[in-house]
Amino acid sequence: MKLTDLKKKGFKIVTNWQECNKKSIFLFDNNDYPKFIKYKKLAIKKKCKFVICNIKFKGNIEKNSIDFFFFKNKEDLENIVKIFYNLKDLNLIFVTGTNGKTSIAYGANKLFNINGIKSCYIGTLGFFINSKKVKELKNTTPSYFEILNLLQIANNKCIKFVFIEVSSIGYSEGRIGNLKYKYCILTNLKSDHLDYHKTINNYHLSKVNLIKGHKLKNSILFLQDNTLKNKFKSFGKNLLSQDSFLSKNKISITNKSLKDYFITLKDKTYKINSFNDFMLKNIITLLMVYRTIIKKFPLNINKTLFPPGRSEIIYNKNNKVIIIDYAHSKDAYENLLNKLHLFNQSIIIIYGCGGNRDKTKRPQIARVVSKYTNLQIITDDNPRNEDPAEIRKTLIKHSSNSIEIPNRRKAIKFGISYINKNNGILIIAGKGHEESQTYKNKSYSFSDKVISSNYAKNL
């Protein structure tokens, strides 16, 4: 039986064995043979009888009741895509950059939705259609065929605009396949993922190649950071920067009470409440994207544009503030902390660094954190397979006024007790929206938001 025949009979491609059923074709696009054998068996237990895999496996496959289809290269995979997917009505909007991908992609989707425009979001926080979460995702940028499956769901729901977070690692591993964007948003280019890319030049090059290699003929590139314009001169008039957007539309920004910002246009004013002016910068980017794509400014803006765990205010009463954030790079911490001293309060931070990730950024993070905070409470993030004590030791070495509380729950309890007695702003950083903590190969239920909210009840 041919793949075209299976398509006509209603069969669908599945990349996760757990989602297989008797109407599935299990596609395994990895070269790891032991994993293939394991997942193929699990797919068969789910009554799946059709498998697509690399032709390299052909000689080792036992003959049984399963029908196999083989691919040799990317061209073969694209021919499979043409059979099973019809996505021509979708406008893809790639969101990439070192910091702010989630805030922009999630926030843009929300902005479209609250103004009555159908859209969806694929990224760190999951798969959302019209602001409703449909599915959790293991990676910021899922595998190519998983993305295609999500896009097909969106297309079937008559969605027109799709905001996709594209990470440098996801791009480098081929997870966006042959997808082309109509719009792309580049937030910034700093330093990250050096454990994977090895050098900052390699990291930046992956971003530039992604943007230049996956554009349609007249694609538009939005830049949040005006200093990056020289890298993308080839876009010509289709290169739009935040600075030029503000100037062209005569937009003014005022800050009347440190955390209350007002964005004023010719005929309307938007009020934004945030302790972090980088969140304001993100809102300006969202307005630029909306105005360009929809050809008018939005009627509605509200706090739902801020994704969970991004400068999220958990408590703000009686000179006591608790904020959780997902910062995990030097620049993200700089953006998070650099204006908090203006509030004339003590700044206390609880943070750690993830294991099995770029070790060179740990001293940099510790120095930036120390620059802007009065007390650093060093705790565990997600140590994974590293020795958590060694990670904490590095951070302590480069801190100015730190105490060590390895247990993250106890660290949060201590931090909240501290501001209860002394007032101040408590930042709980590094994990944001995450709901688990990983030691070795085990993950345990853990939420900064839930735990800090519970302790804050006693304030």
QUIMO-V71632 format. One line per field, one symbol per residue. phi: phi as a letter, one per 30 degrees, with the letter a starting at -180 (. if undefined). burial: b if it has 24 or more other ideal C-beta (glycine too) atoms within 12 Angstrom, else e. A space follows every 50 residues. Layout:
BEGIN
phi: ???
burial: ???
END
This chain:
BEGIN
phi: .ddddddddjdbdbccedcdadcccdcccccddedeedddddddddidbb bcaddddedcdddadcccbbbcadddddddeddcbbbdddcdbdbbkdbj ededddddedddddcicdabbbledkccchicdcadbdbecddedddedd ddddddcidcbbcbdcdddeddcidchcdbccbbccdabccahddcdibd dddddddddeddcbcdecdccccdcddceddbdddhddcccdddddddch ccbbbcbicccbcccdbabccbcadbddddeddddddddddddciadddc badddddeichddcaabhibbbbcacebbedddeddcdcddddhbdccbc abbddhbedddddddeddeddcbdbccdbcccdhccddddddedddeccc acbcbedddddddddddddddcikcccccjchdebabcchccccdabedd ddddddddd
burial: eebeebeeeebbbbbbbebbeeebbbbbbbeeeeebeebbeebbeeebbb bbbbeebeeeeeeeebebbbbeeeeebeebbebbbebeebbbbbbbbbbb bbbbbbbbbbbbbbbebbbbbbbbbbbbbbbeeebebebbbbbbbbbbbb bbbbbeeebbbbbbbbbbbbbebbbbbbbbbbbbbbbbbbbbbbbebeeb eebbebbbebbbbbbeeebbbbbbbbebeebbeebeebbbbbeebbeebe bebeeeeebebebebeeeebebbbbbbbbbbbbbbbbbbbbbbbeebbee beeebbbbbbbbbbbeeeebbbbbbbbbbbbbbbbbbebbeeeebbbbbb bbbbbebbeebbebbbbbbbbbbbbbbbbbbbbbebebeebbebbbebbe ebbbbbebbebbbbbbbbbbeebbbbbbbbbbbbeebbbeeeeeebbbbb bbeebbeeb
END
